[in-house]
Amino acid sequence: MDAWEQIRKCIETGDDAGLAAHAGSLTGAGRRAVAEWLPRHLAGRSRAEVAEQASGLRVAGAACFSDAAQVAAWLGRRDLRLPPRPRDDARRVAEVLRPRDEAWRRDLAHRLVTGLRPGDRNGWQNVDGQPGYDLAARLVIETGIEPPASDAFVVGWLWDVCHRFWRGGGLGVLRDDPFLDVLTPRLFTAEGAAAPLIHDWKWNGAYNGNTVISALADLAAEGRLDRRQLLDGCSGRFLTHGHDRDVEPFTLLWERLRPEPAEIPLLDLVRVLPVAAGPLARLAVAELGRVPLDADLFGEAVGALAFRPEKKHVTTALQWIALARPEEADSALAALAVVFAQETPSLRDRAVRLALKLAPHASPETAATIRAAAAGLPAELRDRIAGAFGPVETVEAEPSEALTPGELRVTLGLPALPPEIGSPAELAGRVGQGRRSYDPVEVEQIMAALVAFTHRDRAATLAVVRPWAEQVWGRHRHVDPSSLAGHVGVLLTQCALALADPAGSAELSRLIDDVVARDPRHGTPFDRFTRDRVREVIALLESGRTIPVLLATPTEPTGHVAAATLVDRVARLGDAEPLPLDFWQALLRLPRTADPEVLARAGRLTSPAGRRLAAWLRDGGLADPEVSCAVATTPDPHSYEDGETSAVHAVMRPAAPDLPEPVAALCTLEPDAWNRHSDEIRWWPTVLPSHREVVAAHVLECFVVGVPVDRARVSVLRALVQGSGPVGRATASAVTMALGHRNPARRDLAVEAIKILAARGELDAADFGWALGQSVRSGAVTLKRATPALEELVFSGAHRETWAILAEALPLLLRRSGGRPVHGMADLLAVAVKAAVLAGARGEVPGLAEAAARRATSRVTDMARLLLDTIGARE
């Protein structure tokens, strides 16, 4: 067997020991032969095969390529440079390289270290080693070349130390590390050095307490490392990377080194303070607080703190200013001028008090700065500043660009109806390939086509329907009837079975009847009404009877049926009796008003159905049911224990006493029907498109159950609000429940519903404010979720509507029993401030003054005061 065949067999079988032995015994000619075959071997292999054989291929290439540049290029190939176990791979490759000339190996070591890639799977997960680094580090040690200064090598070394600490190594791991003295100064400048240090502190610190940071500090304490060098390195890192969050491990090292006051670089810490990331800012504040500052540094420090967005640092600045000496007055006042622009009233008030205290020591230039900054203060504070520093000119504040409302843009209207199905061939295109439709409008159109085409040409219709029925019911011959009882889209396919196999369909209908009989209240009234309408058509087709037309097929995307079209359809029926539920559905889909001409045409109809239609139109259709909403406590359907949940619920009763049971059920909602859920909720707006509040009452009950567990089909809101009829508390409460959805995308649908109502001029702020206040008070909706959605509404152009809603909701939330503010109240007040500014709101909000007058300092109190100032209630 020749040299290549022996090597190939070892590579393919994963025989690492045999591969090393064969490679080591090769002569010059054998190595050249293997080197020639290796690239060809790769060319015929998939990526997965190459990855599986990578370790063997690397060893073979290292042993057989003659030139150091060739070996480095081979090991650095994209498909070979990531072996599965890098530490073992480095040991095997180094063994086959050991017989090489020393100068040759130094050349290879230089090439490998300069070719290191910092992104090659360096990370905490690589406990089996790091590709590239392990071999390069091993050769650096064996050949004695100087460790490179590259960032990739430094970062690889840090990960290696972290891994050794994870495997149980102690302080000695680092004390005896051959790279410690050379690489320690470089870790402060290397890009990417923070990542291993952060992971090390998080995981090793929790696992065994051995961390690189602690070890460096300990080695400095025992004199193994230069403590001054570590402090200087940290200080340099603060200056170059202080604005990045990854400066944190270097702040931790600084704290472990415990510098003396004389060792603190005051100028550097003050210099980085304005832009320092959180960990460094906290460290700088703590260190600067340990040492007396001269007047210039004091002024620069408090000015930087006052400029920062975090209130805790502004508070620190005020604390330091409270202890300011007379010679520090000018610099302290300059910082206070910055605080005058704070939105937090308590900080502004405190800044004004401190400014008044320092006024006697202010220079004329500083006094002018204070007067200019005071122009934007509330009137009371301006007057106090004017009394100490001289007259303050009031300047009308220009609207902030950050508070510029957008134009209210929302797509009104629903997608257009698909074209009517005009022939059996078009019907075949809609139902081909066994496709089942769940879209309400498409179901309606297919049912209408089946009924009309069967009446005209049963044979042609059956030719279209039989393949559909065989495709669907051939796969679902043993379907559980209970799964059909509540799914309209599945029932639609039974219409095909009813034509193609009436007996088989009738048997299935009897099984479904048994399921329904066992649970006649299965599903919601809307689900039962829609399901029974489809089953009514199924029964017609099973019987072999025909009628010329279904009456209730929508003519509008909302589900409405035009009155003129319905009159035409009833006329086409002649003396034939319509399907009962189809007729009632057609009546319920009529607009709320009809033209006199249509009324006259309806009055000329002579059939019983025609006379009933004429009377319905003349009397104004379905009278609006009585709907009321209130907070109620019910058993929690999601609790394994006997828990309870509170939410806004609706109670509804029909206004007319003589409605048939299915229609009366749509207009009835009692407490025993609460906590329902439906998967067919998308149908509901099309069932009663002229009675939004009725549909919303039922939607609300599904949302109370579904929103907390992410089962609510919130997309129903778009169709709901674009119907017609009253919009009241039930609609507002359903939309508000969706504002509390855990999924931001679902909350966006609720925001869209509010925008649609606003654009149509149908948004009742009193109802929406009541719903928001009651839903939050009850705990059904959290402000943590609702507030961001309301803020989006503010900047989408609906700022006036949002302010009107919040003006109604805030009194309910501010006067909550128990005295404690609702969680998230400060953020809601902040949104109210933005809405009020954009809306130019003025006036009073009950309970707001009391919240602002509380002595306890809190963000809620601060924002209440700011809102009072914004709407002019404190002037």
BATIFI-251936 format. One record per residue (C-alpha): z, y, x. Coordinates in steps of 0.1 Angstrom, whole numbers, padded with zeros to 4 digits, always signed. Layout:
BATIFI-251936
ZYX...
***
This chain:
BATIFI-251936
+0000+0000+0000-0010+0034+0015+0013+0063+0020+0004+0082-0012+0007+0052-0035+0042+0046-0022+0052+0082-0027+0035+0084-0061+0053+0053-0073+0087+0067-0062+0079+0101-0079+0069+0085-0112+0098+0061-0113+0124+0087-0103+0134+0066-0072+0149+0095-0052+0165+0072-0025+0132+0054-0020+0113+0086-0019+0134+0101+0008+0132+0069+0029+0094+0066+0025+0089+0104+0032+0111+0101+0063+0091+0072+0077+0057+0087+0073+0035+0094+0104+0015+0126+0108-0016+0110+0091+0005+0097+0062+0021+0131+0056-0014+0148+0057-0026+0122+0031+0003+0128+0008-0001+0166+0012-0037+0163+0002-0029+0142-0029+0000+0162-0043-0020+0191-0058-0044+0166-0074-0015+0148-0089-0003+0180-0105-0037+0188-0119-0038+0157-0141-0003+0160-0156+0010+0178-0186+0037+0204-0183+0063+0179-0196+0053+0153-0171+0055+0178-0142+0089+0189-0153+0102+0153-0154+0089+0146-0119+0097+0181-0104+0126+0168-0082+0104+0141-0066+0074+0164-0062+0095+0190-0044+0110+0165-0020+0075+0150-0013+0060+0185-0007+0089+0196+0016+0085+0164+0036+0047+0164+0039+0033+0199+0040+0030+0209+0077+0033+0247+0075+0065+0266+0064+0044+0289+0043+0029+0259+0025+0063+0244+0018+0076+0277+0005+0046+0282-0017+0049+0246-0031+0086+0249-0038+0080+0283-0055+0053+0271-0078+0059+0281-0114+0059+0245-0126+0082+0232-0098+0107+0260-0091+0131+0250-0118+0144+0215-0111+0169+0200-0136+0198+0196-0111+0193+0224-0085+0223+0215-0063+0213+0179-0059+0177+0190-0054+0188+0213-0026+0207+0185-0008+0177+0161-0010+0151+0187+0001+0174+0199+0030+0177+0163+0042+0140+0157+0045+0136+0191+0062+0163+0184+0088+0139+0166+0113+0118+0197+0114+0118+0221+0144+0146+0247+0143+0123+0277+0145+0102+0262+0117+0133+0258+0095+0144+0294+0102+0109+0306+0092+0112+0286+0059+0147+0299+0053+0135+0335+0056+0106+0328+0032+0128+0312+0006+0155+0339+0006+0129+0367+0004+0112+0349-0024+0143+0345-0046+0139+0355-0082+0170+0370-0099+0159+0358-0133+0153+0321-0124+0180+0306-0147+0208+0323-0129+0236+0321-0154+0268+0306-0165+0252+0275-0181+0238+0263-0147+0269+0244-0136+0245+0220-0118+0233+0247-0095+0209+0275-0094+0172+0270-0088+0161+0287-0056+0195+0299-0045+0211+0266-0037+0184+0255-0013+0181+0290+0003+0218+0293+0008+0220+0258+0023+0192+0266+0048+0208+0300+0057+0240+0282+0066+0222+0254+0085+0199+0276+0105+0224+0304+0111+0201+0333+0100+0217+0364+0088+0223+0363+0050+0198+0385+0033+0207+0418+0016+0186+0411-0015+0201+0415-0049+0190+0381-0060+0209+0364-0031+0241+0384-0038+0239+0375-0075+0232+0339-0068+0262+0338-0045+0285+0353-0072+0273+0327-0097+0279+0299-0072+0315+0311-0065+0321+0313-0103+0309+0277-0107+0331+0265-0079+0361+0283-0095+0352+0266-0128+0353+0232-0111+0388+0239-0101+0385+0256-0068+0413+0280-0059+0416+0311-0037+0406+0291-0007+0371+0287-0021+0364+0323-0015+0386+0328+0016+0366+0302+0035+0332+0311+0021+0307+0317+0049+0291+0346+0030+0323+0364+0021+0324+0391+0048+0287+0399+0047+0281+0398+0010+0313+0414-0004+0302+0450+0005+0268+0443-0012+0281+0432-0045+0289+0468-0054+0253+0478-0051+0234+0447-0063+0217+0450-0096+0228+0421-0118+0261+0416-0100+0281+0425-0131+0269+0396-0152+0285+0368-0132+0317+0388-0128+0320+0394-0165+0314+0358-0174+0338+0347-0147+0365+0370-0160+0360+0358-0196+0358+0321-0190+0375+0312-0157+0402+0337-0165+0409+0319-0198+0404+0284-0183+0423+0283-0151+0431+0319-0141+0408+0317-0110+0384+0347-0111+0364+0364-0084+0380+0398-0092+0415+0385-0088+0406+0366-0057+0390+0397-0041+0422+0416-0048+0444+0388-0035+0423+0386-0003+0427+0423+0002+0464+0421-0003+0467+0394+0024+0445+0414+0048+0415+0390+0047+0394+0418+0032+0394+0455+0038+0412+0470+0008+0397+0505+0015+0362+0490+0016+0368+0475-0019+0381+0508-0033+0352+0527-0018+0328+0501-0032+0342+0505-0067+0341+0543-0065+0304+0541-0054+0296+0518-0083+0313+0542-0107+0290+0570-0095+0258+0549-0096+0264+0527-0127+0292+0545-0145+0272+0550-0176+0264+0513-0180+0288+0490-0199+0285+0465-0171+0307+0487-0149+0337+0470-0165+0343+0443-0139+0346+0469-0112+0372+0489-0133+0391+0456-0135+0390+0451-0098+0401+0487-0093+0431+0481-0115+0440+0449-0096+0439+0468-0063+0465+0492-0076+0455+0523-0056+0481+0548-0046+0477+0584-0060+0464+0595-0026+0436+0569-0028+0423+0581-0061+0389+0599-0058+0396+0627-0082+0364+0645-0078+0343+0613-0084+0362+0604-0115+0359+0638-0130+0322+0639-0121+0315+0606-0140+0338+0614-0170+0312+0631-0193+0288+0601-0193+0311+0572-0183+0309+0540-0203+0340+0532-0223+0358+0510-0197+0352+0536-0169+0362+0565-0192+0395+0548-0200+0402+0541-0163+0393+0577-0153+0416+0591-0179+0445+0568-0168+0440+0576-0131+0435+0614-0136+0467+0614-0156+0486+0601-0126+0478+0630-0103+0483+0668-0106+0449+0685-0108+0440+0719-0095+0428+0745-0120+0391+0738-0114+0393+0700-0117+0416+0704-0147+0391+0726-0165+0362+0703-0157+0382+0672-0168+0393+0686-0202+0359+0700-0208+0343+0666-0202+0369+0649-0225+0363+0675-0252+0326+0669-0250+0328+0631-0254+0321+0616-0289+0352+0594-0290+0381+0611-0308+0407+0594-0286+0393+0612-0256+0392+0645-0274+0428+0640-0284+0436+0633-0247+0420+0666-0238+0441+0684-0264+0473+0667-0251+0465+0678-0215+0457+0714-0227+0490+0716-0245+0506+0714-0210+0482+0738-0194+0496+0765-0171+0486+0802-0175+0462+0800-0146+0444+0771-0164+0440+0791-0196+0403+0800-0192+0392+0765-0185+0413+0751-0212+0400+0776-0238+0364+0767-0228+0372+0731-0237+0388+0742-0269+0356+0760-0279+0338+0727-0278+0364+0711-0301+0359+0739-0326+0326+0721-0335+0343+0688-0343+0338+0674-0378+0374+0661-0378+0396+0688-0394+0428+0677-0377+0412+0681-0343+0398+0715-0352+0432+0726-0366+0450+0715-0334+0424+0732-0312+0429+0765-0330+0467+0763-0326+0463+0757-0289+0438+0785-0286+0463+0809-0302+0490+0797-0278+0467+0805-0248+0452+0837-0261+0475+0860-0241+0462+0845-0209+0425+0846-0218+0400+0867-0198+0376+0889-0218+0347+0866-0210+0366+0836-0223+0378+0855-0254+0341+0862-0262+0334+0825-0259+0362+0816-0283+0350+0842-0308+0314+0829-0307+0326+0793-0311+0349+0803-0340+0319+0815-0361+0314+0780-0375+0350+0774-0384+0363+0774-0420+0374+0809-0432+0411+0803-0428+0407+0792-0392+0383+0820-0384+0408+0846-0396+0435+0832-0374+0412+0833-0343+0401+0868-0352+0438+0879-0353+0443+0868-0317+0409+0873-0300+0392+0900-0321+0367+0901-0349+0346+0869-0354+0311+0873-0367+0302+0846-0393+0268+0830-0388+0251+0810-0415+0247+0775-0400+0212+0763-0398+0206+0728-0414+0211+0701-0388+0179+0682-0380+0200+0651-0382+0207+0659-0418+0171+0664-0429+0163+0644-0461+0132+0625-0464+0108+0627-0492+0117+0603-0520+0091+0576-0516+0091+0545-0537+0064+0524-0552+0065+0527-0590+0050+0500-0610+0048+0463-0605+0018+0443-0591-0011+0442-0615-0015+0412-0638-0039+0385-0625-0071+0384-0645-0070+0364-0677-0083+0328-0674-0116+0330-0691-0129+0294-0689-0119+0258-0681-0135+0262-0647-0112+0292-0639-0083+0271-0652-0092+0244-0627-0090+0270-0599-0055+0280-0610-0041+0245-0612-0061+0226-0585-0045+0204-0558-0015+0197-0579-0002+0232-0574+0029+0241-0595+0033+0278-0603+0068+0293-0607+0055+0329-0613+0064+0339-0649+0031+0357-0655+0010+0328-0642+0029+0303-0662+0023+0324-0693-0015+0327-0686-0019+0290-0679-0001+0281-0711-0022+0305-0731-0054+0291-0715-0044+0255-0723-0037+0263-0759-0069+0283-0764-0093+0260-0745-0079+0229-0762-0085+0246-0796-0121+0254-0786-0132+0224-0765-0106+0197-0761-0129+0174-0740-0138+0201-0714-0101+0211-0712-0090+0175-0707-0115+0170-0679-0097+0198-0660-0062+0188-0669-0064+0150-0663-0067+0153-0624-0039+0179-0624-0016+0156-0644-0025+0126-0622-0018+0144-0590+0015+0158-0602+0029+0130-0622+0016+0103-0600+0040+0116-0573+0069+0122-0597+0066+0092-0620+0104+0085-0617+0116+0121-0619+0151+0126-0632+0147+0143-0667+0177+0165-0660+0158+0182-0632+0132+0193-0657+0155+0206-0684+0160+0240-0667+0129+0246-0646+0101+0263-0664+0076+0259-0636+0081+0221-0636+0079+0220-0674+0045+0237-0672+0031+0206-0655+0043+0186-0685+0018+0206-0705-0009+0188-0685+0007+0155-0691+0009+0162-0728-0029+0165-0730-0037+0137-0706-0011+0112-0717+0005+0123-0750+0026+0091-0753+0039+0093-0718+0048+0130-0723+0065+0123-0756+0087+0096-0739+0096+0122-0712+0104+0148-0739+0128+0123-0756+0146+0118-0723+0148+0156-0719+0161+0159-0755+0189+0135-0746+0198+0157-0716+0198+0188-0737+0218+0172-0765+0245+0162-0740+0248+0199-0729+0231+0222-0755+0245+0252-0736+0230+0242-0703+0218+0273-0685+0220+0309-0698+0205+0320-0732+0175+0334-0713+0170+0301-0695+0172+0282-0728+0149+0306-0746+0122+0304-0719+0126+0266-0715+0123+0260-0752+0092+0282-0755+0074+0259-0729+0086+0228-0747+0073+0242-0779+0038+0243-0764+0044+0208-0749+0052+0195-0784+0021+0211-0798-0002+0195-0772+0016+0161-0776+0009+0162-0814-0028+0167-0810-0027+0198-0832-0042+0231-0820-0039+0268-0827-0064+0294-0816-0040+0316-0795-0005+0321-0782+0009+0354-0792+0034+0363-0764+0012+0363-0733+0020+0396-0716-0006+0424-0713+0015+0444-0688+0032+0435-0655+0066+0443-0671+0061+0416-0697+0052+0439-0725+0026+0429-0751+0006+0459-0764+0011+0463-0801-0026+0466-0808-0032+0433-0789-0006+0415-0808-0020+0427-0841-0054+0413-0830-0039+0380-0820-0021+0375-0853-0053+0383-0871-0070+0355-0851-0044+0331-0863-0055+0337-0898-0032+0317-0921-0021+0294-0894+0016+0295-0887+0025+0306-0851+0048+0287-0829+0083+0300-0839+0096+0310-0804+0062+0322-0793+0062+0346-0823+0097+0358-0816+0089+0363-0779+0059+0383-0788+0080+0406-0811+0106+0410-0783+0079+0420-0759+0066+0449-0780+0071+0485-0768+0098+0504-0785+0072+0526-0804+0038+0520-0818+0009+0543-0827+0004+0551-0864-0030+0536-0863-0016+0503-0851+0011+0504-0878-0017+0509-0904-0037+0479-0890-0006+0457-0891+0001+0467-0927-0033+0453-0937-0025+0418-0924-0020+0393-0952-0006+0362-0935+0032+0356-0935+0032+0362-0898+0012+0394-0902+0036+0407-0928+0066+0400-0906+0049+0417-0877+0042+0448-0898+0078+0450-0910+0091+0446-0874+0069+0475-0862+0079+0496-0892+0116+0491-0887+0115+0499-0850+0119+0464-0836+0151+0449-0822+0181+0472-0826+0199+0479-0794+0229+0456-0791+0264+0470-0784+0271+0467-0747+0304+0475-0730+0316+0470-0695+0351+0468-0680+0369+0452-0651+0383+0418-0659+0400+0389-0640+0385+0355-0643+0389+0321-0625+0371+0322-0591+0342+0297-0593+0341+0295-0555+0378+0287-0550+0390+0252-0544+0424+0263-0557+0434+0281-0589+0422+0315-0575+0411+0344-0596+0385+0371-0590+0382+0406-0605+0349+0423-0612+0331+0444-0637+0320+0422-0666+0299+0430-0697+0306+0422-0734+0277+0424-0758+0271+0418-0795+0239+0421-0815+0235+0450-0838+0216+0431-0865+0234+0401-0882+0203+0382-0894+0187+0373-0861+0177+0337-0855+0201+0319-0831+0179+0319-0800+0174+0357-0803+0210+0364-0812+0221+0345-0782+0201+0368-0760+0220+0398-0775+0254+0382-0772+0277+0380-0742+0313+0369-0746+0340+0362-0719+0335+0325-0723+0299+0329-0710+0310+0347-0678+0306+0331-0644+0271+0317-0651+0243+0312-0626+0206+0308-0630+0176+0299-0608+0151+0313-0633+0165+0348-0634+0131+0363-0624+0119+0355-0660+0146+0376-0677+0131+0411-0675+0098+0398-0691+0117+0382-0720+0132+0416-0732+0111+0442-0713+0121+0470-0738+0158+0463-0735+0169+0467-0699+0206+0471-0706+0206+0437-0725+0190+0419-0696+0212+0438-0671+0243+0425-0689+0233+0389-0682+0221+0397-0647+0255+0412-0639+0272+0380-0648+0249+0360-0625+0254+0386-0597+0292+0384-0600+0289+0347-0592+0259+0347-0569+0263+0378-0547+0294+0365-0529+0277+0333-0519+0242+0347-0512+0227+0329-0543+0218+0360-0563+0181+0367-0567+0184+0404-0562+0146+0409-0563+0149+0408-0601+0162+0444-0600+0127+0458-0593+0113+0443-0625+0144+0451-0645+0146+0488-0638+0108+0493-0644+0111+0480-0680+0120+0503-0708+0150+0509-0731+0185+0522-0723+0200+0522-0689+0238+0521-0690+0269+0507-0673+0256+0472-0673+0225+0482-0653+0246+0503-0630+0271+0476-0624+0244+0449-0617+0228+0472-0591+0262+0481-0576+0271+0444-0572+0238+0440-0552+0249+0470-0530+0278+0448-0519+0256+0419-0508+0263+0405-0474+0226+0405-0465+0213+0440-0457+0178+0431-0469+0193+0423-0504+0211+0456-0503+0178+0473-0496+0165+0460-0529+0194+0476-0548+0187+0509-0530+0151+0506-0541+0162+0501-0577+0182+0533-0576+0153+0552-0561+0130+0539-0589+0154+0551-0615+0157+0584-0598+0120+0589-0595+0116+0581-0632+0144+0605-0641+0164+0577-0656+0194+0576-0632+0227+0582-0650+0250+0593-0622+0281+0590-0644+0274+0553-0651+0266+0545-0615+0296+0564-0602+0318+0546-0627+0303+0512-0617+0308+0520-0579+0344+0531-0584+0354+0502-0606+0336+0476-0585+0352+0487-0553+0386+0491-0569+0384+0456-0582+0375+0442-0548+0341+0428-0560+0322+0452-0538+0333+0463-0503+0326+0497-0489+0318+0482-0456+0286+0469-0472+0279+0495-0499+0284+0526-0477+0255+0520-0453+0232+0514-0483+0244+0547-0499+0237+0565-0466+0202+0551-0465+0198+0564-0501+0209+0599-0489+0183+0602-0462+0155+0586-0483+0153+0617-0504+0178+0608-0532+0206+0630-0517+0212+0648-0550+0214+0616-0569+0237+0601-0543+0260+0631-0543+0262+0629-0581+0271+0592-0580+0298+0598-0553+0312+0628-0572+0319+0604-0601+0331+0575-0580+0354+0594-0556+0381+0603-0582+0384+0567-0591+0388+0556-0555+0410+0585-0543+0435+0580-0571+0439+0543-0565+0473+0529-0574+0496+0521-0546+0489+0552-0525+0468+0534-0498+0432+0544-0495+0405+0518-0501+0394+0502-0469+0363+0520-0456+0371+0552-0476+0366+0574-0445+0331+0562-0440+0323+0567-0477+0337+0603-0475+0315+0609-0444+0284+0598-0464+0296+0621-0492+0297+0650-0468+0261+0644-0457+0249+0641-0493+0268+0673-0503+0253+0692-0474+0218+0682-0482+0223+0687-0520+0239+0721-0515+0268+0708-0536+0296+0732-0546+0325+0726-0569+0356+0703-0572+0362+0666-0570+0394+0655-0587+0418+0639-0563+0401+0652-0532+0425+0681-0526+0454+0658-0528+0439+0634-0503+0432+0663-0479+0468+0676-0483+0485+0644-0470+0506+0652-0440+0498+0619-0423+0469+0622-0399+0441+0598-0406+0404+0597-0407+0405+0596-0445+0425+0628-0445+0402+0644-0420+0370+0635-0439+0386+0647-0472+0393+0681-0456+0358+0683-0443+0343+0674-0477+0365+0701-0493+0352+0726-0468+0316+0715-0475+0317+0719-0512+0337+0751-0510+0368+0738-0526+0392+0753-0499+0377+0788-0498
***
